[in-house]
Amino acid sequence: MEVDVVKGLKAIEKLKVDMLKAQWTYQEGSLKGLEGDILKGLAETVSICYLLARRLGYDFSKLDRTLLQILEEWKEEDYNKLESQWGDISLLIGYLAPDE
């Protein structure tokens, strides 16, 4: 059992490092105007969030529910004016939960 715990902790630490690398990929792509790097960094960040949540003991669906709750809060408070100016938050909610 102890080996599993250590392996789990190592995986979590590796994912945290990979999260920083993904954010760097996005930042560098953004500075250089490289669409591929921007999208790769963003996609890796999202993917790592799901994998990290799983390693921390949360179901993917729990992360999804929490994400939708946060988006609803952001929509109400007009987070960074993204909703009032462009409707971005409503679009994202509609994409993630089309039946709701």
PyRosetta script that sets phi, psi and omega in degrees:
from pyrosetta import init, pose_from_sequence

init()
pose = pose_from_sequence("MEVDVVKGLKAIEKLKVDMLKAQWTYQEGSLKGLEGDILKGLAETVSICYLLARRLGYDFSKLDRTLLQILEEWKEEDYNKLESQWGDISLLIGYLAPDE")
pose.set_psi(1, -39.6)
pose.set_omega(1, -178.5)
pose.set_phi(2, -60.9)
pose.set_psi(2, -37.6)
pose.set_omega(2, 178.7)
pose.set_phi(3, -62.2)
pose.set_psi(3, -41.8)
pose.set_omega(3, 178.9)
pose.set_phi(4, -62.1)
pose.set_psi(4, -40.4)
pose.set_omega(4, 179.4)
pose.set_phi(5, -64.1)
pose.set_psi(5, -46.5)
pose.set_omega(5, 179.6)
pose.set_phi(6, -62.9)
pose.set_psi(6, -44.0)
pose.set_omega(6, 178.4)
pose.set_phi(7, -61.4)
pose.set_psi(7, -40.2)
pose.set_omega(7, 178.8)
pose.set_phi(8, -64.1)
pose.set_psi(8, -42.9)
pose.set_omega(8, 178.8)
pose.set_phi(9, -64.9)
pose.set_psi(9, -39.9)
pose.set_omega(9, 177.8)
pose.set_phi(10, -63.2)
pose.set_psi(10, -40.9)
pose.set_omega(10, 179.2)
pose.set_phi(11, -63.1)
pose.set_psi(11, -41.7)
pose.set_omega(11, 178.9)
pose.set_phi(12, -62.7)
pose.set_psi(12, -45.8)
pose.set_omega(12, -180.0)
pose.set_phi(13, -63.7)
pose.set_psi(13, -39.3)
pose.set_omega(13, 177.8)
pose.set_phi(14, -64.1)
pose.set_psi(14, -41.9)
pose.set_omega(14, 178.6)
pose.set_phi(15, -63.5)
pose.set_psi(15, -37.8)
pose.set_omega(15, 178.2)
pose.set_phi(16, -64.2)
pose.set_psi(16, -40.6)
pose.set_omega(16, 176.5)
pose.set_phi(17, -65.6)
pose.set_psi(17, -43.3)
pose.set_omega(17, 179.3)
pose.set_phi(18, -62.7)
pose.set_psi(18, -32.2)
pose.set_omega(18, 177.1)
pose.set_phi(19, -62.6)
pose.set_psi(19, -44.7)
pose.set_omega(19, 177.9)
pose.set_phi(20, -63.5)
pose.set_psi(20, -40.0)
pose.set_omega(20, 178.2)
pose.set_phi(21, -63.3)
pose.set_psi(21, -41.3)
pose.set_omega(21, 179.7)
pose.set_phi(22, -64.4)
pose.set_psi(22, -41.2)
pose.set_omega(22, 177.9)
pose.set_phi(23, -65.1)
pose.set_psi(23, -36.3)
pose.set_omega(23, 176.7)
pose.set_phi(24, -65.9)
pose.set_psi(24, -41.6)
pose.set_omega(24, 178.0)
pose.set_phi(25, -57.5)
pose.set_psi(25, -44.8)
pose.set_omega(25, 177.5)
pose.set_phi(26, -61.5)
pose.set_psi(26, -49.2)
pose.set_omega(26, -177.4)
pose.set_phi(27, -60.1)
pose.set_psi(27, -46.4)
pose.set_omega(27, -179.7)
pose.set_phi(28, -63.6)
pose.set_psi(28, -43.3)
pose.set_omega(28, 177.4)
pose.set_phi(29, -61.7)
pose.set_psi(29, -38.3)
pose.set_omega(29, 178.8)
pose.set_phi(30, -64.9)
pose.set_psi(30, -43.6)
pose.set_omega(30, 179.7)
pose.set_phi(31, -66.4)
pose.set_psi(31, -35.7)
pose.set_omega(31, -177.4)
pose.set_phi(32, -92.7)
pose.set_psi(32, -5.8)
pose.set_omega(32, -179.0)
pose.set_phi(33, 70.0)
pose.set_psi(33, 32.9)
pose.set_omega(33, -178.6)
pose.set_phi(34, -99.0)
pose.set_psi(34, 103.5)
pose.set_omega(34, -176.8)
pose.set_phi(35, -56.2)
pose.set_psi(35, -42.4)
pose.set_omega(35, -178.8)
pose.set_phi(36, -59.8)
pose.set_psi(36, -43.7)
pose.set_omega(36, 179.2)
pose.set_phi(37, -69.6)
pose.set_psi(37, -38.1)
pose.set_omega(37, 177.8)
pose.set_phi(38, -59.9)
pose.set_psi(38, -51.5)
pose.set_omega(38, -178.3)
pose.set_phi(39, -66.3)
pose.set_psi(39, -38.6)
pose.set_omega(39, 178.3)
pose.set_phi(40, -62.4)
pose.set_psi(40, -46.8)
pose.set_omega(40, 179.8)
pose.set_phi(41, -61.8)
pose.set_psi(41, -42.8)
pose.set_omega(41, 178.5)
pose.set_phi(42, -65.3)
pose.set_psi(42, -45.4)
pose.set_omega(42, -179.7)
pose.set_phi(43, -63.9)
pose.set_psi(43, -41.1)
pose.set_omega(43, 178.2)
pose.set_phi(44, -64.4)
pose.set_psi(44, -39.5)
pose.set_omega(44, 179.2)
pose.set_phi(45, -61.3)
pose.set_psi(45, -47.3)
pose.set_omega(45, 179.2)
pose.set_phi(46, -62.1)
pose.set_psi(46, -46.8)
pose.set_omega(46, -178.8)
pose.set_phi(47, -61.0)
pose.set_psi(47, -44.3)
pose.set_omega(47, -178.8)
pose.set_phi(48, -65.3)
pose.set_psi(48, -35.5)
pose.set_omega(48, 176.5)
pose.set_phi(49, -58.5)
pose.set_psi(49, -44.2)
pose.set_omega(49, 178.7)
pose.set_phi(50, -65.1)
pose.set_psi(50, -44.5)
pose.set_omega(50, -179.6)
pose.set_phi(51, -66.3)
pose.set_psi(51, -38.6)
pose.set_omega(51, 178.2)
pose.set_phi(52, -66.1)
pose.set_psi(52, -42.4)
pose.set_omega(52, 176.8)
pose.set_phi(53, -58.3)
pose.set_psi(53, -43.1)
pose.set_omega(53, 179.4)
pose.set_phi(54, -63.0)
pose.set_psi(54, -45.5)
pose.set_omega(54, 179.3)
pose.set_phi(55, -64.5)
pose.set_psi(55, -26.5)
pose.set_omega(55, 178.2)
pose.set_phi(56, -85.2)
pose.set_psi(56, -0.7)
pose.set_omega(56, 174.2)
pose.set_phi(57, 98.5)
pose.set_psi(57, 12.5)
pose.set_omega(57, -179.7)
pose.set_phi(58, -103.7)
pose.set_psi(58, 143.3)
pose.set_omega(58, 174.1)
pose.set_phi(59, -72.2)
pose.set_psi(59, 151.5)
pose.set_omega(59, 175.8)
pose.set_phi(60, -57.0)
pose.set_psi(60, -38.8)
pose.set_omega(60, -177.8)
pose.set_phi(61, -65.0)
pose.set_psi(61, -32.5)
pose.set_omega(61, 177.7)
pose.set_phi(62, -67.4)
pose.set_psi(62, -39.6)
pose.set_omega(62, 176.2)
pose.set_phi(63, -63.8)
pose.set_psi(63, -42.5)
pose.set_omega(63, 177.4)
pose.set_phi(64, -59.1)
pose.set_psi(64, -46.2)
pose.set_omega(64, -179.7)
pose.set_phi(65, -62.4)
pose.set_psi(65, -42.0)
pose.set_omega(65, 179.0)
pose.set_phi(66, -64.6)
pose.set_psi(66, -41.5)
pose.set_omega(66, 177.7)
pose.set_phi(67, -59.2)
pose.set_psi(67, -46.8)
pose.set_omega(67, -179.9)
pose.set_phi(68, -63.9)
pose.set_psi(68, -37.7)
pose.set_omega(68, 176.9)
pose.set_phi(69, -62.3)
pose.set_psi(69, -44.6)
pose.set_omega(69, 179.5)
pose.set_phi(70, -63.6)
pose.set_psi(70, -42.5)
pose.set_omega(70, 179.4)
pose.set_phi(71, -62.6)
pose.set_psi(71, -39.2)
pose.set_omega(71, 176.9)
pose.set_phi(72, -62.8)
pose.set_psi(72, -41.5)
pose.set_omega(72, 177.2)
pose.set_phi(73, -63.4)
pose.set_psi(73, -44.8)
pose.set_omega(73, 179.8)
pose.set_phi(74, -63.0)
pose.set_psi(74, -37.2)
pose.set_omega(74, 178.5)
pose.set_phi(75, -62.9)
pose.set_psi(75, -44.4)
pose.set_omega(75, -179.8)
pose.set_phi(76, -63.0)
pose.set_psi(76, -41.6)
pose.set_omega(76, -177.2)
pose.set_phi(77, -89.8)
pose.set_psi(77, 0.1)
pose.set_omega(77, -178.7)
pose.set_phi(78, 54.7)
pose.set_psi(78, 56.8)
pose.set_omega(78, -178.5)
pose.set_phi(79, -49.2)
pose.set_psi(79, 120.5)
pose.set_omega(79, -179.9)
pose.set_phi(80, 50.4)
pose.set_psi(80, 24.7)
pose.set_omega(80, -179.3)
pose.set_phi(81, 59.2)
pose.set_psi(81, 20.3)
pose.set_omega(81, -179.4)
pose.set_phi(82, -68.5)
pose.set_psi(82, -29.7)
pose.set_omega(82, -179.0)
pose.set_phi(83, -80.0)
pose.set_psi(83, -50.2)
pose.set_omega(83, -175.7)
pose.set_phi(84, -67.8)
pose.set_psi(84, -32.9)
pose.set_omega(84, -177.5)
pose.set_phi(85, -86.1)
pose.set_psi(85, -36.6)
pose.set_omega(85, -174.4)
pose.set_phi(86, -132.4)
pose.set_psi(86, -11.5)
pose.set_omega(86, -177.8)
pose.set_phi(87, 71.1)
pose.set_psi(87, 21.8)
pose.set_omega(87, -176.0)
pose.set_phi(88, -59.7)
pose.set_psi(88, -40.8)
pose.set_omega(88, -175.2)
pose.set_phi(89, -68.9)
pose.set_psi(89, -42.4)
pose.set_omega(89, 176.3)
pose.set_phi(90, -61.5)
pose.set_psi(90, -40.3)
pose.set_omega(90, 177.9)
pose.set_phi(91, -62.1)
pose.set_psi(91, -42.5)
pose.set_omega(91, 179.9)
pose.set_phi(92, -67.3)
pose.set_psi(92, -43.0)
pose.set_omega(92, 177.4)
pose.set_phi(93, -60.2)
pose.set_psi(93, -44.3)
pose.set_omega(93, 178.7)
pose.set_phi(94, -62.6)
pose.set_psi(94, -34.3)
pose.set_omega(94, 178.3)
pose.set_phi(95, -71.7)
pose.set_psi(95, -44.3)
pose.set_omega(95, -176.6)
pose.set_phi(96, -76.3)
pose.set_psi(96, -31.4)
pose.set_omega(96, -177.3)
pose.set_phi(97, -137.3)
pose.set_psi(97, 71.6)
pose.set_omega(97, -173.9)
pose.set_phi(98, -64.5)
pose.set_psi(98, -22.9)
pose.set_omega(98, -176.9)
pose.set_phi(99, -88.5)
pose.set_psi(99, -6.3)
pose.set_omega(99, -175.8)
pose.set_phi(100, -96.3)
pose.dump_pdb("model.pdb")
